[in-house]
Amino acid sequence: MVHSDDLAVSIGVPTPEFPAEVFAPVRDLLVRLAVRRRGQSALISALSRSERAQNISAF
């Protein structure tokens, strides 16, 4: 999925939507990596409060 997004952006087309069974494990992995890197509080703030959002990434 990540590479599909990279490729879509590079050629100027929308990122494709994927079925839930493909998206869910990727989402879960990226969330776990982001929590490990930044912590639970930072992730919750970024996802739920736009006024306190930080740049949170998994890598």
N, CA and C atoms as an extended XYZ file, in Angstrom:
177
Properties=species:S:1:pos:R:3:atomname:S:1:resname:S:1:resid:I:1 pbc="F F F"
N         0.809       -1.181        0.000 N   MET     1
C         0.000        0.000        0.000 CA  MET     1
C         0.853        1.245        0.000 C   MET     1
N         1.899        1.258        0.788 N   VAL     2
C         2.765        2.439        0.873 CA  VAL     2
C         3.381        2.721       -0.491 C   VAL     2
N         3.856        1.691       -1.156 N   HIS     3
C         4.460        1.903       -2.470 CA  HIS     3
C         3.418        2.312       -3.502 C   HIS     3
N         2.209        1.824       -3.370 N   SER     4
C         1.138        2.246       -4.282 CA  SER     4
C         0.873        3.732       -4.136 C   SER     4
N         0.891        4.225       -2.901 N   ASP     5
C         0.713        5.656       -2.657 CA  ASP     5
C         1.867        6.443       -3.271 C   ASP     5
N         3.094        5.988       -3.052 N   ASP     6
C         4.262        6.664       -3.624 CA  ASP     6
C         4.172        6.731       -5.146 C   ASP     6
N         3.823        5.611       -5.760 N   LEU     7
C         3.722        5.578       -7.214 CA  LEU     7
C         2.607        6.487       -7.723 C   LEU     7
N         1.464        6.462       -7.059 N   ALA     8
C         0.340        7.302       -7.494 CA  ALA     8
C         0.713        8.776       -7.429 C   ALA     8
N         1.330        9.179       -6.330 N   VAL     9
C         1.733       10.587       -6.194 CA  VAL     9
C         2.755       10.953       -7.270 C   VAL     9
N         3.680       10.064       -7.538 N   SER    10
C         4.738       10.376       -8.504 CA  SER    10
C         4.212       10.545       -9.925 C   SER    10
N         3.097        9.897      -10.242 N   ILE    11
C         2.552       10.051      -11.603 CA  ILE    11
C         1.302       10.932      -11.628 C   ILE    11
N         0.953       11.489      -10.472 N   GLY    12
C        -0.136       12.457      -10.421 CA  GLY    12
C        -1.535       11.875      -10.514 C   GLY    12
N        -1.728       10.686       -9.989 N   VAL    13
C        -3.068       10.089       -9.975 CA  VAL    13
C        -3.486        9.839       -8.523 C   VAL    13
N        -4.781        9.698       -8.261 N   PRO    14
C        -5.224        9.421       -6.897 CA  PRO    14
C        -4.697        8.074       -6.404 C   PRO    14
N        -4.405        8.018       -5.125 N   THR    15
C        -4.007        6.745       -4.521 CA  THR    15
C        -5.211        5.803       -4.535 C   THR    15
N        -5.015        4.571       -4.968 N   PRO    16
C        -6.152        3.650       -5.019 CA  PRO    16
C        -6.651        3.289       -3.618 C   PRO    16
N        -7.922        2.955       -3.544 N   GLU    17
C        -8.507        2.440       -2.304 CA  GLU    17
C        -8.292        0.930       -2.287 C   GLU    17
N        -8.070        0.404       -1.101 N   PHE    18
C        -7.845       -1.022       -0.950 CA  PHE    18
C        -8.935       -1.625       -0.079 C   PHE    18
N        -9.198       -2.920       -0.229 N   PRO    19
C       -10.180       -3.571        0.630 CA  PRO    19
C        -9.716       -3.542        2.090 C   PRO    19
N       -10.669       -3.622        2.998 N   ALA    20
C       -10.368       -3.561        4.433 CA  ALA    20
C        -9.365       -4.623        4.857 C   ALA    20
N        -9.449       -5.817        4.284 N   GLU    21
C        -8.526       -6.880        4.694 CA  GLU    21
C        -7.090       -6.619        4.261 C   GLU    21
N        -6.893       -5.737        3.304 N   VAL    22
C        -5.548       -5.317        2.905 CA  VAL    22
C        -5.122       -4.109        3.747 C   VAL    22
N        -6.031       -3.176        3.925 N   PHE    23
C        -5.720       -1.943        4.645 CA  PHE    23
C        -5.452       -2.164        6.135 C   PHE    23
N        -6.245       -2.998        6.793 N   ALA    24
C        -6.174       -3.151        8.252 CA  ALA    24
C        -4.792       -3.536        8.768 C   ALA    24
N        -4.127       -4.549        8.223 N   PRO    25
C        -2.813       -4.890        8.773 CA  PRO    25
C        -1.757       -3.807        8.536 C   PRO    25
N        -1.860       -3.099        7.418 N   VAL    26
C        -0.921       -2.014        7.138 CA  VAL    26
C        -1.157       -0.863        8.114 C   VAL    26
N        -2.419       -0.501        8.304 N   ARG    27
C        -2.784        0.538        9.270 CA  ARG    27
C        -2.267        0.195       10.657 C   ARG    27
N        -2.521       -1.041       11.081 N   ASP    28
C        -2.115       -1.449       12.421 CA  ASP    28
C        -0.601       -1.402       12.597 C   ASP    28
N         0.128       -1.845       11.597 N   LEU    29
C         1.586       -1.801       11.668 CA  LEU    29
C         2.089       -0.366       11.755 C   LEU    29
N         1.561        0.514       10.908 N   LEU    30
C         2.007        1.906       10.912 CA  LEU    30
C         1.665        2.603       12.234 C   LEU    30
N         0.513        2.296       12.803 N   VAL    31
C         0.151        2.867       14.100 CA  VAL    31
C         1.111        2.377       15.177 C   VAL    31
N         1.396        1.076       15.197 N   ARG    32
C         2.323        0.543       16.202 CA  ARG    32
C         3.709        1.166       16.072 C   ARG    32
N         4.177        1.329       14.847 N   LEU    33
C         5.487        1.956       14.641 CA  LEU    33
C         5.487        3.413       15.078 C   LEU    33
N         4.423        4.144       14.766 N   ALA    34
C         4.333        5.551       15.175 CA  ALA    34
C         4.292        5.683       16.690 C   ALA    34
N         3.576        4.800       17.372 N   VAL    35
C         3.523        4.829       18.837 CA  VAL    35
C         4.897        4.537       19.412 C   VAL    35
N         5.574        3.559       18.859 N   ARG    36
C         6.920        3.243       19.347 CA  ARG    36
C         7.861        4.437       19.182 C   ARG    36
N         7.712        5.138       18.078 N   ARG    37
C         8.616        6.264       17.784 CA  ARG    37
C         8.260        7.522       18.563 C   ARG    37
N         6.971        7.838       18.685 N   ARG    38
C         6.536        9.118       19.259 CA  ARG    38
C         5.768        9.013       20.569 C   ARG    38
N         5.192        7.834       20.864 N   GLY    39
C         4.418        7.653       22.084 CA  GLY    39
C         2.923        7.749       21.844 C   GLY    39
N         2.172        7.142       22.771 N   GLN    40
C         0.720        7.096       22.646 CA  GLN    40
C         0.088        8.477       22.648 C   GLN    40
N         0.519        9.319       23.579 N   SER    41
C        -0.089       10.644       23.717 CA  SER    41
C         0.055       11.474       22.440 C   SER    41
N         1.236       11.451       21.857 N   ALA    42
C         1.464       12.222       20.630 CA  ALA    42
C         0.587       11.711       19.489 C   ALA    42
N         0.435       10.406       19.397 N   LEU    43
C        -0.389        9.847       18.330 CA  LEU    43
C        -1.859       10.197       18.530 C   LEU    43
N        -2.351       10.048       19.751 N   ILE    44
C        -3.750       10.381       20.031 CA  ILE    44
C        -4.013       11.862       19.759 C   ILE    44
N        -3.097       12.718       20.174 N   SER    45
C        -3.269       14.156       19.911 CA  SER    45
C        -3.296       14.447       18.417 C   SER    45
N        -2.396       13.835       17.676 N   ALA    46
C        -2.324       14.081       16.237 CA  ALA    46
C        -3.580       13.613       15.520 C   ALA    46
N        -4.158       12.511       15.982 N   LEU    47
C        -5.337       11.968       15.306 CA  LEU    47
C        -6.647       12.597       15.754 C   LEU    47
N        -6.664       13.189       16.945 N   SER    48
C        -7.946       13.657       17.468 CA  SER    48
C        -8.048       15.158       17.703 C   SER    48
N        -6.948       15.865       17.701 N   ARG    49
C        -6.992       17.293       18.003 CA  ARG    49
C        -6.151       18.077       16.998 C   ARG    49
N        -6.816       18.677       16.040 N   SER    50
C        -6.079       19.390       14.990 CA  SER    50
C        -5.252       20.538       15.542 C   SER    50
N        -5.730       21.174       16.619 N   GLU    51
C        -4.973       22.302       17.182 CA  GLU    51
C        -3.692       21.856       17.889 C   GLU    51
N        -3.582       20.569       18.235 N   ARG    52
C        -2.363       20.060       18.878 CA  ARG    52
C        -1.638       19.046       18.015 C   ARG    52
N        -2.036       18.925       16.771 N   ALA    53
C        -1.453       17.926       15.892 CA  ALA    53
C         0.032       18.192       15.658 C   ALA    53
N         0.772       17.133       15.644 N   GLN    54
C         2.187       17.166       15.323 CA  GLN    54
C         2.403       16.337       14.069 C   GLN    54
N         3.584       16.452       13.532 N   ASN    55
C         3.946       15.599       12.408 CA  ASN    55
C         4.300       14.218       12.967 C   ASN    55
N         3.404       13.267       12.821 N   ILE    56
C         3.611       11.923       13.335 CA  ILE    56
C         3.770       10.988       12.146 C   ILE    56
N         4.880       10.283       12.108 N   SER    57
C         5.058        9.288       11.053 CA  SER    57
C         5.616        8.020       11.667 C   SER    57
N         5.473        6.934       10.941 N   ALA    58
C         5.959        5.649       11.418 CA  ALA    58
C         7.455        5.486       11.178 C   ALA    58
N         8.004        6.285       10.280 N   PHE    59
C         9.423        6.148        9.946 CA  PHE    59
C        10.165        7.450       10.149 C   PHE    59
